[in-house]
Amino acid sequence: MKESASARPVLIAGGGLCGISTALHLRSPYLLVERERQLGGLATTEERDGFHFDRTGHWLHLRDPRIRELVTGALELAPVQRRARVHAGGALIPYPFQANVHGLPRAMAYDCLLGYVRALLARGASEPRNFEQYILHHFGEGIARHFMIPYNAKLWGVHPREITSAWCQRFVPIPSLEQMLAGAIGSADAELGYNVEFLYPRRGGIGALSAALAARLDPARFRLGVEVEAVDAERGAARVGGEWLDYRALVSTLPLPELVKRLVEPPAAVVAAAAALRWTSVRYLNVATRSLAPGGYHWVYVPDERLPFYRVGVYSAAMPSMAPPGCSSLYVELASRDRVEPIAEVVRALCEVGALASAEDLVFAEPREIEYAYVIFDERYEAALATIQPYLEQRRIYSRGRYGAWIYNAMEDSLLSGRATAELCDAGNEGSR
């Protein structure tokens, strides 16, 4: 007797936050598979000699009441008031740069303020198409030259003119004229941006979040050390650990290009669309120091093209339990994607930006890499997704999460995505009964 569609499990490929959230919210039978030996994906934490390291900065923002209840019911979080800085022109100023030019060298501050006013007076009704135009439109030539263009080129690995403006509405703070003027004379009294306060586990790094949520799952419903190797979308089956498994729906949190690679005989248009997707990898260092980082910030943005990194974060400044007493644990996001920087060069730059007291203060620096780090939102992005996602969804394949949906988002967004996808799968199950 053939198994009914409603009796087949929902197969969840990938055990990051979106995959865990999907499993937690599903009422239907499911099987979650994760190729690593622990759940959490990028939201995991390493430990060495008492130093803890996330996979670069993972600061938690919870706005949805149900997600907040889920997370705070699973572990203890501490609220942290953001201390973010920008190192530019030899000065360390508050973030965001565009609202805090006081403290920069006078000529640079004047250039930024003059460019902003000129852009404000010249601003028309036309909307900028790419990120470079967006920067010039909202901030002017001075801020573009001294911070926005060089910093984002280092971050994304491509010039901002190659990126559309659509992605940045939520994540790039735009000051008012009053805020800009107050910041220019050192009278700014309000933090700007979506992350002025964040939450963080009191112990164990961001990996404690993943572990606490994963502890609520039925161990019989997830498998570690295996992955989805192939997907027959027409048949509704996936090869997992060498065996084919029929599923009722597939929730994939794999990077979208990786999912398409696993499809059995996909249409040529889908393959071509996946080939058009672009992304940037990130190389970074886990850095341990013998003393407290002297800068006092949680993280610092570094637009200076001379320096080999674009951002440095100090986990232990946000949560002291991330390092042994009197020490610091840092992440250093490197600008180069194709060369290995001499550690002496990195150390000198860390001392320059106030992340390291001296070269002798270094305990160790270990290299790491994230292959899929930032989706590049170029001119082909929208058309590619418009080809791939409908094909998948029509076959009950839901590509979700930051890299499954191929978007830029926060951790809460991945948890929300998992909840919404679980509801979608459960609704489909009820309709088939």
C-alpha positions, 0 to 999 in steps of 0.5 A: 500500500502506497504511503499517503502524502500526509504521512511523509515527513517534512524534511529540513535540510540544515540545522541553523537557526531557521532549520531549528525554528522550523522544527520547533514550530512544526506540528507535522512529522519531520526529519532535520538533517545537519552535516556538522556534528552540532546544530546551530549553523553559523550561530555556534561558538568555539572555545579555546583555553577559556577564550570564546569566539562566535563566527564573527559578530552575532548580536541578537535583536528580538522585536517579535513577542512570540520569538522573544518569549521562545528565546528568553524562555530557553536561556538567560540573555543580558541587554547590552547598550551598543558601543560602536566606533569608526576609525577614520582619519586617525580618529575614533568616533562614534558610529554611525559615521554620517551623524558623528563627524565631530572628532574627525580632522577639521578638513575631513569633517568640513568636507563631509558636512559640505557634501551633505548640505550640497546633496540635500539641496540638490536632492531630487525626486528620482530614486537611486538605482545602485548603492553608490548612487544611494550613498551620494544621494543621501550623504554627499561626496565627503561622507562617500569618499571618507567612509561609505565607499571605501568601507563598503568596498572592503566589506562586500568585496565589490564596488558599491556601484555593483550593488542595488540600493534595495537591500540597505533601507533597513540597515543604513541609518540616514540622519536628519539635518538636525542630527547631522548638524548636532553630530558635526559640533559634538552635541549628538545625544541619541544613537542611530540605527536598528542595533542601538541595543542588543541581547546576548547570552550571559555565558557560552556565546551565541552558540548558547542560543542554538544549543538551548533551542536545539535542546527542545527538539526530539533527538529522534527527529534529527540526524547529525553528520549527514546531509541532503546529497540530491533532490528529485523535485518531481518525485518529492524525494531526497538522498540523505546519507546514501538513501532516498527518502520520500518527503511531503515538503522540503525546507532547505536552509542550504545556500541557494546555489548549493540547493540547485546543484543538488537538484536532479535534472533541473530546468536549464533556466533554473541552472542559469539563474543560479549561476548568476547569483553572486556572494562574498566570502569572509576570512577572519581571525579569532584573536585572544589577548592578554589584557583588555582591548584598550578601545572600549568598544564592542566593534569598530568599522575601519574604512582606511584602505591601508589597513587589512581589515574592515571591522573588528569586534570585541566579544568580551567587551560586550560580555566579559564571560567570553574571555578569561578575567582581564583578557579579551576575545576578538574577531577580525574581519579581513578585507582580502579574499585572495591573500594571507596577510602577515600576522605582524601587519594585522597586529600593527593595524589592531594596535592602531585602531585600539583593539590591541594594546601591543604586539606582546599582548597577543596570545594567538590568532587563528584564521577562519573562513565563511564561504557564503557570507554576504549575498551580492544584490546586483542587477541580476539578483531579482530576475534570478530569484524570480526564476528559481524560487517559483520553480521550487515552491511549486514542488513543495521545496521551501528555500528559507533562512538567510542563505536559502532565501538568498537575502541579508537578514538578522538572526530573529528574521531566520527564527521568524522564517522558520516559524512561518515555514512551519505554519505553511507546511502544517497548513498543507498537511491539514489540507491533504487529510 
